[in-house]
Structures are given as C-alpha cells and as structure tokens.
Amino acid sequence: MIERLLGLTRLARRTPPAVGLTPADVVHRENKWRLLRYRPTGGGPGDAPRHRTPVLLVPSLINRHYVLDLTPGKSFVEAMVARGHDVFIIDWGTPAAEDRFVDFDEICDRYIGRAVRVAARVRDREGDGSGGKVHLLGYCLGGTLAVIHAAAHPERIASLVALAAPIDFDEAGIMARWVRTKSFDVGALVDAMGNVPWPLMQAAFHLLRPTLPLTKAVSLVERAWDDEFLDGFFAVERWSNDNVSFPGACYRRYIEALYRDNALVTGRLSLAGQPVRLQRITCPTLAVTFEGDHIVPEASGRVLLDLVGSADKRSIRLRGGHVGAVVSRKAATTLWPQLSAWWIEHDCANDGPAHLPGAANDSP
C-alpha cells in the first residue's frame, strides 16, 4: 500500500511522454495532409530498406497517425523499419473550417491515390522499387478507406491488410444502431457544425464503454510504481485525447452510405462515379481482428475475406482490444512479426512463400 501511495505522488511530477519519434521525411504535402517516409536511424548504407515493395499505412481519419509510432520500443513503424521495410504513412493533419466541403471521393480516391503513387515513385526512383505498387495497410476507419480504394484501383496494390477495419456495417455494433435512429439527423449536424467536432465523436466512443475511465483509474492506482507501464499508459492517453474533427461532407456520406446503407457490402457504393466492387480486389488480402474489440466487432471486419476476389486471403485473430492489441508489448511479439512476414512473403523481389505464423489460410 505504501508503494502505491508513493507511486501516486510521483504521477503529478511526470512529464508527458514524447511520441512519434521515429525519424521521418515529408515526401508530399497537400492541403492539411502530408505523406511521411520513415528512415532508418543508423543512416549507413546497410540501413537502407531491404524489401522492394514500400508499405503505406493509412490511419483512421479522426485519429493522429502517431498511434503507429507511439514511443521507442512500442512503435510499430520503428519495428517495421528495423526489419527492412520502407514505411510511409499518411498524416491527415487538422482540418480547418474551409475543409467542411472536402468530400469522401477527395479523401478516399484522390488523397490516398496520390499517397500510393508518391510512395511507389519515391522507391522506384532509387532503382529497386516495385514497379508502381505498394503494400497497403489501413487501420480502423483507415482500413475501410484502404479497402474501398483498393477495390477502385486494384492495379496499384501489391497486398492489402485491413487492421481492425469495419467492412460490414450491419455488424458494427451499438454505434450502427445509434446513427441509424431517426433522431440522429446527420444533415442537420453537418449543416450546423461544418466539420464534425472531435469532442462530440470522442464522447460517443466513450459511451461504448462508459466504465472504461474507472477501469483505467484502478489500473493507474495499482501500477503507479511501474514506470514502464506508466510510460505506455500516458502515451496512449495522450494519443486518445488528441483527436481530429471529421470533414463535414465526407462525414455525411460516410454515415449515409456506409453506416445506414451498408453500401460497401451490398455493392451499392461508388467512388468518383465508379462502382466499388470488392471482388475486384485480387491481390493477397489479410484481415486482422481482435476478440475484445468494442469499436469494430470481429464480424464486421472478418467478412472482408468472403467478399474479395483474392486467391490468397487469410485472417489473423488475436486477443485484445482495438488499440491495445496494436500497440502493446504483446503486439511486438505477436501481431508485428506476422505483418512483417506477410509483407516479406509478398515482396516483389521474393521468389517463394514465407511462413506466416499464426495466420489461417482461407484460400479455396
């Protein structure tokens, strides 16, 4: 008990943890978003990326990108760079009032399309690229956007990973029930607010698990002596309270087409005037779901493999929640090595299959 009390007195003196520390260069900038390319920390010739196909990470549109580069030792991108991958990520930035008219097509078709082309072109210019293709990974809403983009432009995608990504919005849990009620007037919300404020969206997510703050407080008291735990806890808390407002026009279509019409699964979705057909995705496809994910239920994400046209389609199902299973110490020994193995197996320079530990093969 004394140790716990002493730990609590130290909490007030702790400085916020530094996040997003893996060195990166801005290789493209447009409106509020930018494309980052991570570089090896050593800087020597032997530190150059060993694998030809670049990896493009698409985070959620309403969260900061550095969740995938949290802190040294708990950074997904740091680990992937160390394994020889050429990693790019979209930083969506902070939309301003004028971005209320940025629509779904602009973000999902044009922004992601330019990120794909720039990542491939940067690598191809170095003489050992993948011929214009990238490995595409989308996390959460970023996964939904990545899947839609891959269905519209399959020719540029070497492989696709949907990481805790909602696909079937009929299975999207209580959030889907809320936004489908008559009392939720998405048009009135967007007309009044322009961009949908991040505190409003954060409050909705808190309602999914209203006792979570109490659970966190108990954990904090019980482990206030554990510096490693505290570093990780406050890093995640910093990220979870550093959110991004949703461009109004994009949000309107996101709710109406996906949540209310479930248009991606039913084949009624269009992107830039063209129909989106998931069966057009024929590249190797991996769906990652988590048993304790209260934001994206497993049934919502796992259905992707039933709808794509890929001959090589697999799933990874792990314990854990929507964030913890991606950025925890356990993820560094379970999820991260499997994703690296997946990309190595499907690298353009690789001549044979690699073992993907713990993944189920859903090929017919």
Secondary structure by P-SEA (a helix, b strand, c coil): caaaaaaaaaccccccccccccccccccccccbbbbbbbbccccccccccccbbbbbbcccccccccccccccccaaaaaaaaccbbbbbccccccccccccccccccccaaaaaaaaaaaaaaaaccccccccbbbbcaaaaaaaaaaaaaccccccbbbbcccccccccccaaaaaaacccccaaaaaaacccccaaaaaaaaaaaccaaaaaaaaaaaaccccaaaaaaaaaaaaaaaccccccaaaaaaaaacccccccccccccccccbbbbccccccbbbbbbbcccccccccccccccccccccccbbbbbbcccccccccccccccaaaaaaaaaaaacccccbbbbbcccccccc
